[in-house]
């Protein structure tokens, strides 16, 4: 089984990086083939240019990195995003990845009546989003309406037709003890060691 990880955090000492290592360790235990897209290290330009928008209309991406990512995602059985929640939403590189890679003719196409969407990553069985934040979960749910879940899991992947989607969110990370962080990492490693078993 092949798993593509889309990772976005510029600081190597971040808890997101510790999560990434736990995910990789779990996937290795499950004998997954792992393809890591590290957006902070791959010179990905998140800005949607006028040329990109013209390509959007024509369903033919022109950014070489987008074309590369399309080819890598075509082989994915599972897709994992790992990023921090900053100001209640995703960082710019992750947003740019969604804008430029989750693209008509790449990740989806439209139905014949133009209303619905058809997924194009034919091998993709599921999407997992893993996030960290310092906001309390109850506040994020009732004040900010679980913005990441609505925008990324429902408003993007579910809408396109990818139905097996999960969100793992660690809240109040900055205030959490080392013991709690270690427990989170152990749970994540175990979860991905059992992926599709």
C-alpha positions as CSV (number, residue, x, y, z in Angstrom):
1,X,0.0,0.0,0.0
2,X,1.3,3.5,-0.9
3,X,0.7,6.4,1.4
4,X,1.5,10.0,0.4
5,X,2.1,12.5,3.2
6,X,1.8,16.2,2.6
7,X,3.7,18.0,5.4
8,X,3.8,21.7,6.2
9,X,5.8,23.1,9.1
10,X,9.0,25.1,8.7
11,X,10.4,24.5,12.2
12,X,12.2,21.1,12.6
13,X,11.7,21.2,16.4
14,X,7.9,21.5,16.1
15,X,5.4,19.0,17.5
16,X,4.2,18.6,13.9
17,X,7.6,17.2,13.1
18,X,7.4,14.7,16.0
19,X,3.9,13.7,14.6
20,X,5.4,13.2,11.2
21,X,8.1,10.8,12.6
22,X,5.4,8.9,14.6
23,X,3.3,8.5,11.4
24,X,6.2,7.3,9.4
25,X,7.2,4.8,12.1
26,X,3.7,3.4,12.2
27,X,3.4,3.2,8.4
28,X,6.8,1.4,8.3
29,X,5.6,-1.1,10.8
30,X,2.6,-1.7,8.5
31,X,5.0,-2.1,5.5
32,X,3.5,0.9,3.6
33,X,5.4,2.6,0.8
34,X,5.8,6.2,1.9
35,X,6.1,9.2,-0.3
36,X,6.7,12.4,1.7
37,X,5.9,15.8,0.1
38,X,7.6,18.3,2.5
39,X,6.2,21.6,1.2
40,X,8.6,23.7,3.2
41,X,11.6,22.0,1.6
42,X,10.4,21.5,-2.0
43,X,10.3,25.0,-3.3
44,X,6.5,24.8,-3.9
45,X,5.0,28.2,-4.9
46,X,1.6,28.4,-3.2
47,X,0.5,31.5,-5.1
48,X,-2.2,31.0,-7.7
49,X,-1.1,33.2,-10.7
50,X,-3.2,34.4,-13.6
51,X,-1.6,31.7,-15.7
52,X,-2.6,29.1,-13.1
53,X,-6.2,30.4,-13.2
54,X,-6.2,30.1,-17.0
55,X,-5.0,26.6,-16.7
56,X,-7.7,25.9,-14.1
57,X,-10.4,26.8,-16.7
58,X,-8.6,24.6,-19.3
59,X,-8.1,21.8,-16.7
60,X,-4.4,21.6,-17.7
61,X,-2.0,22.6,-14.9
62,X,1.2,24.3,-15.9
63,X,3.2,24.5,-12.7
64,X,5.9,21.8,-12.9
65,X,5.5,21.0,-9.2
66,X,1.7,20.6,-9.6
67,X,2.3,18.2,-12.4
68,X,4.9,16.3,-10.3
69,X,2.5,16.1,-7.4
70,X,-0.3,14.9,-9.6
71,X,1.8,12.0,-10.7
72,X,2.7,11.1,-7.2
73,X,-0.8,11.4,-5.9
74,X,-2.1,9.2,-8.8
75,X,-0.3,6.3,-7.1
76,X,-1.6,7.0,-3.5
77,X,-3.8,4.6,-1.7
78,X,-4.0,6.9,1.3
79,X,-3.3,10.6,1.7
80,X,-2.2,12.2,5.0
81,X,-1.9,16.0,5.6
82,X,0.1,17.2,8.7
83,X,0.1,20.9,9.5
84,X,-0.5,23.3,12.4
85,X,-3.7,25.4,12.7
86,X,-2.6,29.0,12.7
87,X,-5.3,31.7,13.3
88,X,-7.9,28.9,13.0
89,X,-6.9,27.8,9.5
90,X,-4.1,26.1,7.6
91,X,-0.7,27.7,6.8
92,X,-0.2,29.3,3.4
93,X,1.7,26.4,1.8
94,X,-1.0,23.9,2.6
95,X,-3.7,26.3,1.3
96,X,-1.7,26.8,-1.9
97,X,-1.4,23.0,-2.3
98,X,-5.2,22.8,-2.1
99,X,-5.7,25.7,-4.5
100,X,-3.2,24.5,-7.1
101,X,-3.1,20.6,-6.8
102,X,-6.7,19.9,-5.9
103,X,-7.5,21.1,-9.3
104,X,-10.0,20.1,-12.1
105,X,-8.3,17.6,-14.4
106,X,-5.9,16.7,-11.6
107,X,-7.9,15.6,-8.5
108,X,-11.4,15.7,-9.9
109,X,-13.6,16.4,-12.9
110,X,-17.1,17.6,-13.2
111,X,-20.1,15.4,-14.0
112,X,-21.8,15.8,-17.3
113,X,-24.4,18.2,-15.9
114,X,-21.7,20.3,-14.3
115,X,-23.2,20.1,-10.8
116,X,-21.4,17.2,-9.2
117,X,-17.7,16.1,-9.1
118,X,-15.9,12.9,-10.0
119,X,-12.7,12.0,-8.2
120,X,-9.7,11.3,-10.4
121,X,-7.2,9.8,-7.9
122,X,-8.6,6.3,-8.6
123,X,-6.4,4.4,-6.2
124,X,-7.1,6.8,-3.3
125,X,-9.1,5.0,-0.5
126,X,-9.0,7.7,2.2
127,X,-7.7,11.0,3.5
128,X,-6.4,11.7,7.0
129,X,-5.8,15.3,8.2
130,X,-3.6,15.6,11.4
131,X,-3.4,19.1,13.0
132,X,-2.1,20.8,16.0
133,X,-3.4,24.0,17.6
134,X,-3.3,26.0,20.8
135,X,-7.0,26.7,20.8
136,X,-9.1,24.6,23.2
137,X,-11.2,22.1,21.2
138,X,-14.5,23.3,22.6
139,X,-13.7,26.8,21.5
140,X,-12.6,25.7,18.1
141,X,-15.8,23.7,17.7
142,X,-18.4,26.2,18.9
143,X,-16.8,29.5,18.1
144,X,-14.8,28.7,15.0
145,X,-17.1,25.8,13.8
146,X,-14.3,23.3,13.3
147,X,-13.1,25.4,10.3
148,X,-10.5,22.9,9.1
149,X,-12.9,20.0,9.1
150,X,-15.5,22.0,7.2
151,X,-13.1,23.5,4.7
152,X,-10.7,20.6,4.0
153,X,-12.5,17.3,4.8
154,X,-16.0,18.2,3.9
155,X,-15.7,21.3,1.6
156,X,-12.8,19.8,-0.4
157,X,-12.4,16.0,-0.3
158,X,-16.0,14.9,0.6
159,X,-17.4,17.3,-2.0
160,X,-15.1,15.8,-4.7
161,X,-16.3,12.3,-3.8
162,X,-13.6,11.0,-1.5
163,X,-15.8,9.7,1.3
164,X,-13.4,8.0,3.8
165,X,-11.9,11.0,5.6
166,X,-10.6,11.4,9.1
167,X,-9.4,14.3,11.2
168,X,-7.0,13.9,14.1
169,X,-6.6,17.1,16.1
170,X,-4.3,17.8,19.0
171,X,-5.5,20.9,20.9
172,X,-3.7,23.2,23.4
173,X,-0.4,21.7,22.4
174,X,1.7,24.6,23.8
175,X,0.1,24.0,27.2
176,X,0.4,20.2,27.1
177,X,2.8,18.2,29.3
178,X,5.6,16.0,27.8
179,X,3.7,13.0,29.1
180,X,0.6,14.0,27.2
181,X,2.5,14.6,24.0
182,X,4.2,11.3,24.3
183,X,0.8,9.6,24.7
184,X,-0.5,11.4,21.6
185,X,2.6,10.2,19.6
186,X,2.2,6.6,20.8
187,X,-1.5,6.6,19.7
188,X,-0.6,8.1,16.3
189,X,2.1,5.5,15.7
190,X,-0.2,2.7,16.7
191,X,-3.0,4.0,14.6
192,X,-0.9,4.1,11.4
193,X,0.7,0.7,12.2
194,X,-2.8,-0.7,11.9
195,X,-3.9,1.3,8.8
196,X,-5.9,-1.0,6.5
197,X,-5.2,-4.2,8.5
